[in-house]
Amino acid sequence: MALITVTSDLGLQDYLAGSVKGQLWKIQPDFRIVDISHSVIAFNVSRAAYICRNALNHFPANTFHIWLINLFDNKQNHLLIARHNQQYIACADNALLPLTIEGKPDEVIMLPIPEGTPKNLIEYTRLFGEAILHISEGKPLTTLGANASHLKYNDPLSVRTSGNSLEAKVIFIDSYENVILNIHRTQFETMRNGRKFQIVLKGNETINRISDSYADVPEGEKLALFNASGYMEIAINKGNASGLLGLQLYSDTQDNISPNFLSRRLMYQTVIIEFID
């Protein structure tokens, strides 16, 4: 029977996360359900995209992933179901799907919300669950709804480059307050091309080598490494990199804020990496 993951911004303070699983089991008691996270920050699309993208890579083919994030960001008469790299994704028609996957999915359809259906979490979960049952029984995805041709896709984790430097965004801060940037090892090594480099932090502090683990530096020292998902991580061995280095999650609104205001901030949302010939 279908393997289903659930990622949401519901939190764990009340019954909602549990009720989602209960609703799915009402549809098919044999569904196998795995929680990814229910603590996604609702309005930070970059952070949600990082979590959802990397969860996809660790599940077997034909797993179903339900993303209950920003469900009511806008008024819609449909939800989305996509097939991408042998995985199925069910989510709202908001920015999350185009910002999470790499490239265009193999298929993506608009799952209709029948007229008169209450627009709430439980009803949307029911619609997703019924669609998953339909697909797991071997019925084509295209029988569930029309093609979602209106979606536009780009790479949410692309970095800004200029000459011999790049600007990476802070896209995630983990429970240890390690800081993850939107630069993948392959991108970094391609642009580096064997050259020396320096990662420039607050107060002109720099890091000029990539570590293999936190233990490569003494306790309290800063370091950079590539995490299990291949993204650059800035950390302090047994310390708080986010707070001590003045780094916080990138906000898409930053691009529309006065540079003079940003220059006076104590917390920074981007990191400059310079390559030295």
Secondary structure, DSSP 8 states (H G I E B T S, - for coil): --EEEEEES--SSSSHHHHHHHHHHHH-TT-EEEEEES---TT-HHHHHHHHHHHHTTS-TT-EEEEESSTTSS--SEEEEEEETTEEEEE-SSSHHHHHSSS--SEEEEEE--TT---SHHHHHHHHHHHHHHHHTT--GGGSSEE-TT-----TT--EEETTEEEEEEEEE-TT--EEEEEEHHHHHHHHTT-EEEEE-GGG-EE-S--SSGGGS-TT-EEEEE-TTSEEEEEETTS-HHHHTTB----GGGGGS-HHHHHT-SSBSEEEEEEE-
